[in-house]
Amino acid sequence: MSVLNPSPPPSQSLVLRLQQALISCAASVESGNFSQSDSSISELVDFLNSVDESLEMEAFQVLTEIYRYMTSPSLDQTVMDALSFELPKAVARFACVSRRCSEIAGSVIDRFIESCSPRDMLSVLCEALDSPSRTPGYFAPLLSGLTKVFVSIQRRQFEQLKEAVPVIINVLKATSSEADERDADYEDLLNISIDIAVSIQAVCVKLEGKLNDKLHALLALYVLQVMALVSIGIGDKVSSCCTLMSRLSYFLRCCNLSYLGLITGCDVDNINNTVVGEDGDSYMGCFSHVKHGACLAVIWGYISNEVAQAAEEDLVAVKAELSSNQTKRWQALGMLGNIFSCINLPWELKKQAINFLLSIFDGNVSHEYDNEHVECLSYMPSLFATLQAVQMVIIYAPDAVIRKNAFCAFRKVLADMPTPIRFDIIMALIKNTDSSSMVAILIDCVREEMRMENCQRISIANQVIQAQSHASSQSTAFWNAGALELVELVVRPPKGGPPSLPEYGDAVLSALNLYRFVFITESTGNTNYTGVLSEGNLQKAYNEWLLPLRSLVTGIMAENQKGYDQLAEDTVCALSPLELVLYRCIELVEEKLKHAS
């Protein structure tokens, strides 16, 4: 019996079952029985989901048969409409099997787009895209379909695209986070993301007035978000992305965005307000990296002339404007903090951002804040955040050159702040970092500021022409009681108990060096701006700071000098410089107290 009537091959059986399922769907839809129609379509989808997508031949045959069926001249439009709600998602599942499967899946989706309502297809494709666990190959034909749907929409274009763009962004965000697993499908997805921008631009041409402005603002948000996501996902392939960034940068000029407006954040605020309007909705949540993208758009132009030319921008003029305009420079520094604080951004891009920051200070830098103290205070939170972000680069950058340049940039940003509030900024940074080395660096910055301030005070004192009021205001910014507060913060932590040694040794050593510097300078100059020489502060330093610290250090040293392991040796070596400075501070205080009595 089996010889006379052999069973069809598995692949042939698969096609026959698919044909029967499609015929059953058509019959149910044409009968007008909605319950039966829904059941038949569900069975068809279940059948497609049961096909092993890892088998390229079976996937190809299934897609080929579906495409043949969809292009049949006799296919009723009602059947086409009914299938359009489920099949795009089902066929996209096979698109990641191979290149030819992806092409056929795209053809099937295109067939639905040609025949069905653009508004319905927009909803269908967006729903199918709402599958973050899928691969780039799955998303590609669906996103490609959206590029065609966008230009087919005839009414309420802005409202419908506004709903669709976040879905696209979520897809790109999910796939860009899989940077280590990227393949040709991901590269296709990036090219399609640019095609989407082209489609949105094409729709912009059809609109006028406020709707045109709104859609261009939405396009700007999309492009900046894509720039950021691509930058985050490229890993170490920075040089290979310049062409892609050039294509994206073309849209900046179309949307009336400038490098100066992007790097200062002014353009970002404008497009946010244009898209969101006054209703204060939470729409901007999906554009969480727009500020990153705005900065990166400029940094990519700084990296590549090709990118800057695509945006029709002159980086030399932009940097000159930032150098000469204090307010715009502060805005730019605040925006750049987004790049330095972005954990997943490649170090190469952070390196280029540091270099760009330094280049701003290469020209004739103006300082206009003397008469703009109130305005200055409004920018301090963002500048403080930028300094914190640069600190992270200094601490964690894998390359010594990046760390060195980051420290130089840190000093430049710090020096760009008004002197009267610079000390407060440093104190806040110290209180908000757990890194002993970073605290030591910050204390050294204070000591250098005090040294320069002291030199300036001496210079002014020797020039009677200088106004005394100016001399007074500049000489007390760092030379005040705050210096001793800083020392106490480190050698006698506010949480109680002595500092943790040797872990916190760098910070303690730097604090003791600061105390010794202040003590010697005040003694030499017969001054007492900081109060370090008053008997009360001398007693406090001696009894509450130095002696408890000596007991702690001598105990640790004695204990580790008995050991012979590497850890004990390292501990002794680490604490030896601290011990020397500590004893020198004790000697200075004891001698001063002896004379005082």
KAFENHU-V5490 format. One line per field, one symbol per residue. ss: DSSP state (~ for helix, > for strand, _ for the rest). phi: phi as a letter, one per 40 degrees, with the letter a starting at -180 (. if undefined). burial: b if it has 16 or more other ideal C-beta (glycine too) atoms within 10 Angstrom, else e. A space follows every 10 residues. Layout:
ss=???
phi=???
burial=???
//
This chain:
ss=_________~ ~~~~~~~~~~ ~~~~~~~~~~ ~__~~~~~~~ ~~~~~~~~~~ _____~~~~~ ~~~~~~~~~~ ______~~~~ ~~~~__~~~~ ~~______~~ ~~~~~~~~~~ ~~~~~__~~~ ~~~~~~~~~_ _____~~~~~ ~~~~~~~~~~ ~~____~~~~ ~~~~~~~~~~ ~~~~~~__~~ ~__~~~~~~~ ~~~~~~~~~~ ~~~~~~__~~ ~~~~~~~~~~ ~~~~~~~~~~ ~~~_____~~ ~~~~~~~~~~ ~~~~____~~ ~~~~_~~~~~ ~~~~~~____ __~~~~~__~ ~~~~~~~~~~ ~~~_~~~~~~ ____~~~~~~ ~~~~_~~~~~ ~~~~~~~~~~ ______~~~~ ~~~~~~~~~~ ________~~ ~_~~~~~~~~ ~~~~~~~~~~ ~~~~~~___~ ~~~~~~~~~~ ~~~~~___~~ ~~~~~~~~~~ ~____~~~~~ ~~~~~~~~~~ ~~~~~~~~~~ ~______~~~ ~~~~~_____ _~~~~~~~~~ ~_________ ____~~~~~~ ~~~~~~~~~~ ~~~~~_____ ____~~~~~~ ~~~~~~~~~~ ~~~~~~~~~~ ~____~~~~~ ~~~~~~~~~~ ~~~~~~~~~~ ~~~~~~_
phi=.cccbcccdd ccccccccdc cccccccccc cgcccccccc cccccccccc cccccccccc cccccccccc cccccccccd cccccbcdcc ccdccccacc ccccdccccc ccccbbcdcc cccccccccc bccccdcccd cccccccccd cccbbfcccc ccccddcccc ccccccccdc bcaccccccc ccccdccccc cccdccbbgc cccccccccc dcccccdccc ccccgccccc bccccccccd cccccgcbdc ccccgccccc ccccccgbcg ccdcdcbcbc ccccccdccc cccbcdcccc cfbbcccccc ccccbdcccc ccccccdccc cccccdcccc ccccccdccc ccccccbbcd bbcccdcccc dccccccccc dccdcbdcbc cccccccccd cccccccddd bcccccdccc cbbbcccccc cccccccccc cccccccccc ccbccccccc cccccbcbca ccccccccdc cbdccggccc bcdbcccccc cccccccccc cccccfbadc gccccccccc cccbbccdcc cccccccccc cccbcccccc cccccdcccc cdcccccccd ccccccc
burial=eeeeeeeeee eeebbeebee bbebbbebbe eeeeeebeeb beebbebbee bebebeebbb bbbbbbbebb eeeebeeebb ebbbbbbbbb bbbbbbbeee bbebbbbbbb bbbeebebee bbebbbebbe beebbbbbbb bbbbbbbbbb eebeeebbeb bbebbbbbbe bbbbbbeebe ebeebbebbb ebbbebbebb bebbeeeeee bebbbbbbbb bbbbbbbbbb bbbbeeebee bbebbbbbbb bbeebebbbb bbbbbebbeb bbebbbeeee eebeebbebb bbbbbbbbbb bbbbeebbeb bebebeebbe bbbebbebbb bbbbbbbbbb bbeebbebbb bbbbebbeeb beeeeeeebe eeeeebeebb ebbbbbbbbb bbbbeebeee ebbebbbbbb ebbbebbbbe ebbebbbebb eebebbebbb bbbebbbebb eebbeebeeb eeeeeeeeee beebbbbbbe ebbbebbbbb bbeeeeebbe bbebbbbbbb bbbbbbbbbe bbeeeeeebb ebbeeebbee bbeebbeebe ebbeebbeeb eeeeeeeeee bbebbeebbe bbebbbebbe ebeeeee
//
